[in-house]
Amino acid sequence: MPGSVKYNNQEIIRVEGLTHVYAAGTPLAAAALRDVSLSVKKGEFLVLAGPTGSGKSTLAQHFNGLLLPTAGIVRVAGRDTREKNFRRRLWQLVGLAFQYPEQQLFAETVFDDVAFGPRNLRLAAEEVEKRAAAALEMVGLDPREAKERSPFALSQGQRRRAALAGILAIDPAVLVLDEPAAGLDPRGRRRLLGVFKDLQQRRGKTIVLITHDMDNAALLADRIVILKEGRIFREGTPREVFGDPGPLLEIGLRLPVPAEILRRLGIKGVALTLPEAEERINEAAAEIRKRWPDFR
């Protein structure tokens, strides 16, 4: 139910009754979020989706204290984000990547750009070097080349990954990503999103991904929260959210390809549930492997 708080076990972020009004108290006041409550579990991959203007980015910016509630409360690791001393350190716990993060690159070399955050943590030079190199490797960039290359000599996809490495080098527990694959070609998009899933599965990071791409949402998410006009519209696992496509289509969201195929089959009189379709696909895949064991 929208407004209810779930997933309380081992939560890293808790939002209760959050309302955010831009330009509050002026004739230009506009409510971007209205009474939003949700919880983010440690180590989960949460997708925030919804039509343009639904409040996704506004909600995400509350997770690291860039925005503060007009009403309600946001807690990260049990601490209120309105606590000044805590908010000053919150960027170390929650890393936020805006759309086109490569526009924030500024240093003479890729390595110096990635090392900027750890240096601000006043770490020893050896630890800074270690963290920067590890972060570059995570995103598929060579740390040795990074010491010589200007970030502006990289391709767009490489610059995007270098900018994200700068956040990863800080080693935040939570990574909040606002349309991180926007503008990339399909290959670059798949590679970058694969990095995020790997960070969750192998390194235990909590990932919050804002996206309009429902195929990516279905593929990556443990849980999906869909916003509409500043409120939670739907919430659940990909199967729960996409298993009833009608409400999503009503608010203008595109379905993932498998869900759309099932919907169109239903219109033609072939009624299959998502679990039934998955079972048939798995049976077909097993038969293909049996007949052609070298097929990949």
LUMBA-721819 format. One record per residue (C-alpha): z, y, x. Coordinates in steps of 0.25 Angstrom, whole numbers. Example, Ala and Ser with C-alpha at 12.3 -4.5 7.8 and 13.67 -1.06 7.14 Angstrom:
<nodes>
+-------+-------+-------+
:    c3 :    c2 :    c1 :
+-------+-------+-------+
:    31 :   -18 :    49 :
:    29 :    -4 :    55 :
+-------+-------+-------+
</nodes>
This chain:
<nodes>
+-------+-------+-------+
:    c3 :    c2 :    c1 :
+-------+-------+-------+
:     0 :     0 :     0 :
:    -3 :    14 :     5 :
:     9 :    21 :     9 :
:    17 :     9 :    13 :
:    21 :     6 :    27 :
:    18 :    -8 :    32 :
:    18 :   -16 :    45 :
:    32 :   -11 :    49 :
:    34 :   -22 :    59 :
:    32 :   -17 :    74 :
:    26 :    -4 :    69 :
:    22 :     6 :    79 :
:    18 :    17 :    69 :
:    24 :    20 :    56 :
:    19 :    31 :    46 :
:    27 :    35 :    34 :
:    22 :    44 :    23 :
:    13 :    52 :    33 :
:     7 :    64 :    27 :
:    -1 :    74 :    36 :
:    -6 :    87 :    31 :
:   -15 :    95 :    40 :
:   -12 :   110 :    40 :
:     0 :   108 :    31 :
:     5 :   120 :    24 :
:    -8 :   128 :    25 :
:   -19 :   129 :    15 :
:   -27 :   119 :    23 :
:   -17 :   108 :    22 :
:   -24 :    94 :    21 :
:   -16 :    81 :    20 :
:   -23 :    71 :    29 :
:   -12 :    60 :    27 :
:    -4 :    57 :    14 :
:     9 :    48 :    14 :
:     3 :    38 :    24 :
:    12 :    27 :    28 :
:     9 :    15 :    38 :
:    13 :     7 :    50 :
:     6 :     3 :    62 :
:    11 :   -10 :    69 :
:    12 :   -12 :    84 :
:     0 :   -18 :    89 :
:    -9 :   -18 :    77 :
:   -23 :   -12 :    75 :
:   -23 :    -2 :    64 :
:   -36 :     4 :    58 :
:   -35 :    17 :    51 :
:   -47 :    19 :    42 :
:   -52 :    28 :    31 :
:   -62 :    38 :    27 :
:   -64 :    51 :    35 :
:   -52 :    60 :    32 :
:   -43 :    49 :    27 :
:   -32 :    53 :    38 :
:   -34 :    42 :    48 :
:   -34 :    51 :    60 :
:   -23 :    60 :    55 :
:   -14 :    47 :    53 :
:   -18 :    42 :    67 :
:   -14 :    56 :    74 :
:     0 :    54 :    68 :
:     2 :    41 :    76 :
:     3 :    48 :    89 :
:     9 :    61 :    84 :
:    -3 :    70 :    85 :
:    -1 :    73 :    70 :
:    13 :    73 :    63 :
:    16 :    70 :    49 :
:    16 :    81 :    38 :
:    25 :    71 :    31 :
:    30 :    57 :    33 :
:    32 :    51 :    47 :
:    25 :    44 :    58 :
:    33 :    35 :    68 :
:    27 :    29 :    80 :
:    36 :    18 :    87 :
:    47 :    22 :    78 :
:    47 :    37 :    82 :
:    43 :    49 :    73 :
:    30 :    56 :    78 :
:    37 :    69 :    75 :
:    47 :    67 :    86 :
:    42 :    77 :    96 :
:    46 :    70 :   108 :
:    40 :    57 :   103 :
:    27 :    63 :    99 :
:    25 :    69 :   113 :
:    25 :    54 :   118 :
:    18 :    48 :   106 :
:     4 :    49 :   113 :
:    10 :    38 :   123 :
:    12 :    29 :   111 :
:     1 :    31 :   102 :
:   -13 :    34 :   109 :
:   -23 :    41 :   100 :
:   -38 :    41 :   102 :
:   -46 :    51 :    94 :
:   -61 :    49 :    90 :
:   -69 :    52 :   103 :
:   -57 :    51 :   113 :
:   -67 :    52 :   124 :
:   -68 :    67 :   121 :
:   -54 :    68 :   127 :
:   -58 :    63 :   141 :
:   -56 :    74 :   151 :
:   -52 :    69 :   165 :
:   -62 :    68 :   177 :
:   -62 :    53 :   177 :
:   -60 :    42 :   167 :
:   -48 :    37 :   174 :
:   -41 :    50 :   174 :
:   -43 :    52 :   159 :
:   -37 :    39 :   156 :
:   -25 :    41 :   166 :
:   -22 :    55 :   159 :
:   -12 :    49 :   149 :
:    -4 :    40 :   159 :
:    -3 :    51 :   168 :
:     3 :    60 :   157 :
:    13 :    49 :   155 :
:    17 :    52 :   170 :
:    15 :    37 :   174 :
:    14 :    34 :   189 :
:     0 :    35 :   195 :
:    -1 :    20 :   196 :
:     3 :    17 :   181 :
:    -7 :    28 :   177 :
:   -18 :    21 :   185 :
:   -15 :     8 :   179 :
:   -15 :    13 :   165 :
:   -28 :    20 :   166 :
:   -35 :     8 :   172 :
:   -29 :    -1 :   162 :
:   -33 :     8 :   150 :
:   -48 :     9 :   156 :
:   -49 :    -6 :   157 :
:   -44 :    -7 :   143 :
:   -56 :     1 :   138 :
:   -66 :    -6 :   147 :
:   -67 :     5 :   158 :
:   -66 :     3 :   173 :
:   -54 :    10 :   179 :
:   -61 :    11 :   192 :
:   -73 :    18 :   187 :
:   -64 :    27 :   178 :
:   -58 :    34 :   190 :
:   -72 :    39 :   194 :
:   -79 :    42 :   181 :
:   -79 :    54 :   173 :
:   -76 :    51 :   158 :
:   -88 :    59 :   154 :
:   -97 :    49 :   162 :
:   -93 :    38 :   153 :
:  -100 :    34 :   140 :
:   -94 :    37 :   127 :
:   -88 :    24 :   125 :
:   -83 :    24 :   139 :
:   -77 :    38 :   137 :
:   -70 :    33 :   124 :
:   -64 :    21 :   131 :
:   -59 :    30 :   142 :
:   -53 :    39 :   132 :
:   -46 :    28 :   126 :
:   -41 :    22 :   139 :
:   -34 :    36 :   141 :
:   -26 :    33 :   129 :
:   -24 :    18 :   133 :
:   -19 :    22 :   146 :
:    -7 :    28 :   140 :
:    -4 :    15 :   134 :
:     0 :    19 :   120 :
:     5 :     8 :   110 :
:    -4 :    13 :    99 :
:   -18 :    17 :   100 :
:   -24 :    26 :    89 :
:   -39 :    27 :    89 :
:   -47 :    36 :    80 :
:   -61 :    31 :    78 :
:   -62 :    27 :    93 :
:   -75 :    20 :    92 :
:   -82 :    32 :    85 :
:   -96 :    35 :    92 :
:   -96 :    23 :   100 :
:  -108 :    13 :   100 :
:  -105 :    -1 :    94 :
:  -102 :    -7 :   108 :
:   -93 :     4 :   112 :
:   -86 :     3 :    99 :
:   -83 :   -12 :    99 :
:   -78 :   -11 :   114 :
:   -69 :     1 :   111 :
:   -63 :    -6 :    98 :
:   -61 :   -19 :   106 :
:   -53 :   -11 :   116 :
:   -43 :    -7 :   105 :
:   -42 :   -21 :    99 :
:   -39 :   -26 :   113 :
:   -28 :   -16 :   115 :
:   -22 :   -21 :   102 :
:   -23 :   -36 :   104 :
:   -21 :   -37 :   119 :
:   -12 :   -25 :   122 :
:    -4 :   -23 :   109 :
:    -8 :    -9 :   106 :
:    -7 :    -3 :    92 :
:   -21 :     2 :    88 :
:   -24 :    12 :    77 :
:   -39 :    14 :    75 :
:   -45 :    24 :    65 :
:   -59 :    20 :    62 :
:   -70 :    21 :    51 :
:   -76 :     8 :    55 :
:   -71 :    -3 :    46 :
:   -77 :   -14 :    54 :
:   -69 :   -10 :    66 :
:   -57 :    -9 :    57 :
:   -59 :   -23 :    51 :
:   -61 :   -29 :    65 :
:   -49 :   -22 :    73 :
:   -38 :   -19 :    63 :
:   -26 :   -26 :    60 :
:   -23 :   -16 :    49 :
:   -31 :    -5 :    42 :
:   -26 :     7 :    36 :
:   -36 :    15 :    27 :
:   -33 :    30 :    24 :
:   -39 :    38 :    13 :
:   -36 :    52 :    10 :
:   -24 :    52 :    19 :
:   -18 :    40 :    13 :
:   -18 :    25 :    16 :
:   -28 :    19 :     7 :
:   -28 :     4 :    12 :
:   -21 :    -4 :    22 :
:   -21 :   -18 :    27 :
:   -28 :   -28 :    36 :
:   -43 :   -27 :    37 :
:   -44 :   -39 :    28 :
:   -35 :   -32 :    18 :
:   -42 :   -19 :    19 :
:   -57 :   -23 :    19 :
:   -55 :   -35 :     9 :
:   -55 :   -25 :    -2 :
:   -66 :   -16 :     1 :
:   -67 :    -8 :   -12 :
:   -57 :     3 :    -8 :
:   -63 :     5 :     6 :
:   -77 :     7 :     0 :
:   -71 :    17 :   -10 :
:   -66 :    26 :     1 :
:   -79 :    25 :     9 :
:   -75 :    15 :    20 :
:   -85 :     5 :    25 :
:   -81 :    -9 :    25 :
:   -82 :   -18 :    37 :
:   -95 :   -26 :    38 :
:   -88 :   -39 :    34 :
:   -81 :   -33 :    22 :
:   -94 :   -26 :    17 :
:  -101 :   -39 :    18 :
:   -91 :   -46 :     9 :
:   -91 :   -34 :    -1 :
:  -107 :   -35 :    -2 :
:  -106 :   -50 :    -3 :
:   -96 :   -48 :   -15 :
:  -106 :   -38 :   -22 :
:  -116 :   -49 :   -21 :
:  -107 :   -59 :   -27 :
:  -102 :   -66 :   -14 :
:   -87 :   -65 :   -14 :
:   -80 :   -67 :    -1 :
:   -66 :   -63 :     3 :
:   -65 :   -58 :    18 :
:   -57 :   -71 :    22 :
:   -68 :   -80 :    16 :
:   -79 :   -72 :    23 :
:   -71 :   -73 :    36 :
:   -69 :   -88 :    34 :
:   -84 :   -90 :    32 :
:   -88 :   -81 :    44 :
:   -78 :   -89 :    53 :
:   -84 :  -102 :    48 :
:   -98 :   -97 :    51 :
:   -93 :   -93 :    65 :
:   -87 :  -106 :    68 :
:  -100 :  -113 :    64 :
:  -108 :  -105 :    73 :
:   -99 :  -108 :    84 :
:  -100 :  -122 :    81 :
:  -115 :  -123 :    81 :
:  -117 :  -113 :    92 :
:  -105 :  -113 :   101 :
:  -111 :  -104 :   111 :
:  -114 :   -93 :   100 :
:  -105 :   -80 :   103 :
+-------+-------+-------+
</nodes>
